[in-house]
Amino acid sequence: MITTSIPLHFSHHGIAYAGWATPSKDRHDDGHPKSYAVILNGTFFGNFSCDRGKWVIDQRRPYELVVAAGERLSEWILGALRLFA
């Protein structure tokens, strides 16, 4: 179960993004967080949640940037799950 902030670092269209994602305290039945609050470059980006295999957020943000941030979040989560499996 993920309970700590997740570091996020990536570039998109030549812009470097750095920040973190904090898992919500609300959990699915399997114990995984229902959403992650994402901060990028010192700004609240939105609450990410996974819906049918795709990341969605509660803020209006460019779709490509949501996908890029979601991919990094997924990579970290999958790595953590392998580590603790």
Secondary structure, DSSP 8 states (H G I E B T S, - for coil): ---S-EEEEEEETTEEEEEEEEE-S-B-TTS-BS-EEEEETTEEEEEEEEETTEEEESS---HHHHHHHHHHHHHHHHHHHHHH-
